[in-house]
Amino acid sequence: MAVLPPISSPANAWRDLKEFFRTRERSQLLFGMLALVMPALIVTGFYIDSDPGPQAPVTVYVQNYNGDRPDSVIIAQQKIDKVVKDRELAEKRAAYQRLAKQLGMD
């Protein structure tokens, strides 16, 4: 069975803490306080950043298809979608190329 140390009075604990700090050098106290403050700042930063604030609800539109449509209709729609997607990708690529040219990265 483990034997617990005797409980000391608050006055003795305070005296012991004062003696501990009195025997330390100034640099040890400074770096000890810095070691306590830095994680507290990081945790506080994450806590403040975690509040997203009020957000508008997101509406997602889904296109409903019939289950009995033939493969030819599906393939035709995929071809139309691919043209639109390729056009958007080309526009985005051109915008990045213009930006690279402006920044002298070409």
C-alpha positions in Angstrom: 0.0 0.0 0.0 1.4 3.4 -1.0 2.0 5.9 1.7 1.1 9.4 0.9 3.3 12.3 2.1 1.9 14.3 5.0 -0.2 17.3 4.0 1.5 20.5 4.8 -0.1 23.7 5.7 -0.6 26.5 3.2 1.8 28.7 5.1 4.5 26.0 4.8 3.8 25.5 1.1 4.0 29.3 0.5 7.3 29.5 2.4 8.7 26.6 0.3 7.6 28.2 -2.9 9.2 31.6 -1.9 12.5 29.7 -1.0 12.4 27.9 -4.3 12.2 31.1 -6.3 14.7 32.9 -4.1 17.4 30.3 -4.9 16.9 30.5 -8.7 18.9 32.8 -10.9 17.1 35.6 -12.8 17.6 33.9 -16.2 16.1 30.7 -14.9 13.0 32.6 -13.7 12.8 34.5 -17.0 12.9 31.4 -19.2 10.6 29.5 -16.8 8.0 32.3 -17.2 8.6 32.3 -21.0 8.1 28.5 -21.0 4.7 29.0 -19.3 3.5 32.0 -21.4 4.3 30.7 -24.9 2.0 27.6 -24.7 -0.7 29.8 -23.1 -0.5 32.2 -26.0 -0.7 29.4 -28.5 -3.7 27.8 -26.8 -5.4 31.2 -26.5 -4.8 31.9 -30.2 -6.4 28.6 -31.2 -9.3 29.3 -28.8 -9.9 32.7 -30.3 -9.5 31.4 -33.9 -11.9 28.5 -33.3 -15.0 30.7 -33.0 -16.3 30.9 -36.6 -18.9 33.5 -35.8 -22.3 33.6 -37.5 -22.4 31.8 -40.8 -25.1 31.8 -43.5 -26.6 28.4 -44.3 -25.2 26.7 -47.3 -27.7 25.7 -50.0 -26.6 22.7 -52.1 -28.5 22.2 -55.4 -28.7 18.7 -56.6 -29.8 17.7 -60.1 -32.3 14.9 -60.0 -32.1 12.3 -62.8 -34.5 9.6 -63.8 -33.3 6.1 -63.0 -34.4 4.7 -66.4 -32.5 7.1 -68.7 -30.4 5.5 -71.4 -26.6 5.5 -71.5 -26.5 7.7 -74.6 -28.2 10.5 -72.6 -25.7 10.1 -69.8 -22.7 10.2 -72.2 -24.1 13.3 -74.0 -24.5 15.1 -70.7 -21.0 14.1 -69.6 -19.6 15.6 -72.9 -21.5 18.9 -72.3 -20.2 19.0 -68.7 -16.6 18.3 -69.8 -16.7 21.2 -72.3 -17.9 23.6 -69.5 -15.3 22.2 -67.0 -12.5 22.5 -69.6 -13.5 26.1 -70.3 -13.5 27.0 -66.6 -10.1 25.4 -66.2 -8.7 27.3 -69.2 -10.0 30.6 -67.8 -8.4 29.8 -64.4 -5.1 28.8 -66.0 -5.1 32.0 -68.1 -5.7 34.0 -64.9 -2.8 32.4 -63.2 -0.6 32.9 -66.2 -1.5 36.6 -66.3 -0.7 36.8 -62.6 2.7 35.1 -63.1 3.5 37.5 -65.9 2.6 40.5 -63.7 4.9 39.2 -60.9 7.7 38.4 -63.4 7.6 34.6 -62.8 7.2 33.5 -66.4 
